[in-house]
Amino acid sequence: MEIVFYPDPFLRKVAPPVEDFGSALAQTVREMLDFMYRSKGVGLAAPQVGLPLRLFVFNPSGDPEKKEEEGVLVNPKIVRRKGEEYGEEGCLSFPNVYGEVRRATWILVEALDLEGRSQALEFRDFQARVVQHELDHLDGILFVDRMEPAEKIRIRRQLEQLEREFKKTRATGR
């Protein structure tokens, strides 16, 4: 697995729903969790590692020892949200880029588990922020899209640098 970096067009694609709930899906999820921990992340959406799947994994603590905080949401959708606050976010697809993003402080999510069973889950505060951030990836929305104009101006040079690196990588094939 490798991270797909901004501005790769793959990050802008809407991920298709997961339809196969077999052992291959469980293995993919395990690999994604392992990769997320190695990358020091708290969430990882399938499109971020080049997989056209509507799922993501998360652990708001970022600690692989805290398995009870791990989660996987398959074909998720937010059905209710309340409150809002600004908070700093980063993203594995945007190395060293951080910015303030407004998110709901409480959400109700309907999703499937790894066996394809329907579930409704509530998330609050930081956990809600992580889930909203990762769910956005499934819809081709990036955290920089949700920033206020002043915040986008503040990080503009960092984004331009990532764009130059992407062009250079594409040109050299590496």
MIVO-957430 format. One record per residue (C-alpha): residue in three letters; z, y, x. Coordinates in steps of 0.05 Angstrom, whole numbers, padded with zeros to 5 digits, always signed. Each point is the difference from the previous one (the first is absolute). Layout:
<sites>
ALAZYX ...
</sites>
This chain:
<sites>
MET+00000+00000+00000 GLU-00016+00070+00022 ILE+00016+00067-00032 VAL-00059+00037-00032 PHE+00007+00072+00025 TYR-00017+00065-00035 PRO-00056+00020-00014 ASP-00029-00069-00008 PRO-00036-00001-00068 PHE+00033-00067-00017 LEU+00065+00038-00013 ARG-00035+00037-00057 LYS-00022-00062-00038 VAL+00036-00023-00062 ALA+00027-00070+00014 PRO-00022-00054-00050 PRO+00053-00040-00037 VAL+00027-00064+00030 GLU-00023-00060-00040 ASP+00016-00059+00045 PHE+00075-00016+00005 GLY-00002-00058+00048 SER+00031-00016+00067 ALA-00051+00045+00036 LEU+00029+00061-00036 ALA+00071-00019+00020 GLN-00023-00008+00072 THR-00034+00068-00001 VAL+00063+00032-00027 ARG+00042-00032+00055 GLU-00049+00025+00053 MET+00001+00070-00030 LEU+00076+00002+00001 ASP+00002-00023+00072 PHE-00053+00051+00019 MET+00038+00055-00038 TYR+00064-00015+00039 ARG-00037-00002+00067 SER-00031+00067-00017 LYS+00068+00030-00018 GLY-00022+00014-00071 VAL+00037-00003-00066 GLY-00062-00016-00042 LEU-00070-00027+00010 ALA-00057-00003-00050 ALA-00054-00052+00007 PRO-00056+00052+00009 GLN+00038+00027+00060 VAL-00016-00065+00037 GLY-00071-00006-00027 LEU+00015-00047-00058 PRO-00033+00016-00067 LEU+00061-00022-00040 ARG+00042+00038-00050 LEU+00068-00015+00031 PHE+00051+00028+00048 VAL+00064-00021+00035 PHE+00060+00043+00014 ASN+00071+00002+00027 PRO+00030+00070-00004 SER+00050-00017+00055 GLY-00056-00021+00048 ASP+00048-00054+00024 PRO-00028-00071+00003 GLU+00071-00027-00003 LYS+00009+00030-00070 LYS-00045-00049-00037 GLU+00035+00017-00066 GLU-00033+00069+00003 GLU-00070-00028+00009 GLY-00049+00006-00057 VAL-00071-00016-00017 LEU-00037+00030-00059 VAL-00066-00030-00024 ASN-00045+00040-00046 PRO+00054+00053-00011 LYS-00002+00060-00045 ILE+00051+00054-00014 VAL+00016+00003-00074 ARG+00054+00053+00000 ARG+00026+00052+00048 LYS+00056+00052+00000 GLY+00024+00055+00044 GLU-00033+00026+00063 GLU+00017+00022+00069 TYR-00033+00016+00066 GLY+00011-00046+00059 GLU-00031-00013+00067 GLU-00050-00057+00004 GLY-00039-00032+00055 CYS-00052-00056-00001 LEU-00021-00055+00047 SER-00072+00020-00012 PHE+00017+00071+00025 PRO+00036-00009+00067 ASN+00051+00055+00013 VAL-00019+00040-00061 TYR+00057+00020-00047 GLY+00004+00047-00058 GLU+00037+00018-00063 VAL-00025-00034-00064 ARG+00026+00008-00071 ARG+00015-00066-00035 ALA+00037-00024-00061 THR+00073-00020+00014 TRP-00001-00057-00051 ILE-00058-00046-00020 LEU-00010-00061-00043 VAL-00054-00046+00027 GLU-00034-00059-00032 ALA-00028-00050+00049 LEU-00010-00073+00014 ASP+00039-00042+00049 LEU-00031-00050+00049 GLU-00004-00053-00054 GLY-00036+00047-00047 ARG+00060+00011-00046 SER+00007+00068-00032 GLN+00060+00043+00018 ALA+00027+00070-00014 LEU+00039+00032+00056 GLU+00037+00066+00007 PHE+00001+00038+00065 ARG+00040+00062+00019 ASP+00001+00052+00055 PHE-00027-00024+00067 GLN-00021-00068-00027 ALA-00038+00036-00055 ARG-00034+00044+00052 VAL-00022-00061+00041 VAL-00027-00036-00061 GLN-00039+00062-00023 HIS-00029+00011+00069 GLU-00024-00072+00006 LEU-00026-00003-00071 ASP-00041+00062+00015 HIS-00034-00039+00056 LEU-00025-00050-00052 ASP-00035+00057-00037 GLY-00031+00030+00063 ILE+00050+00059-00001 LEU+00031+00020+00066 PHE+00067+00036+00009 VAL-00036+00061+00029 ASP-00036+00007-00067 ARG+00067+00013-00033 MET+00023+00054+00049 GLU+00004+00073-00019 PRO-00055+00044+00031 ALA+00048+00031+00051 GLU+00022-00069+00023 LYS-00073-00022+00008 ILE-00013+00062+00043 ARG+00060-00018+00043 ILE-00027-00069+00016 ARG-00074+00019+00002 ARG-00006-00006+00076 GLN+00031-00070+00000 LEU-00049-00022-00054 GLU-00059+00029+00038 GLN+00023-00038+00062 LEU+00001-00065-00040 GLU-00069+00015-00026 ARG-00027+00012+00071 GLU+00032-00066+00024 PHE-00031-00037-00059 LYS-00069+00028+00015 LYS+00007-00017+00074 THR+00023-00071-00017 ARG-00059-00009-00048 ALA-00049+00027+00052 THR+00024-00046+00056 GLY+00013-00060-00045 ARG+00072-00005+00024 
</sites>
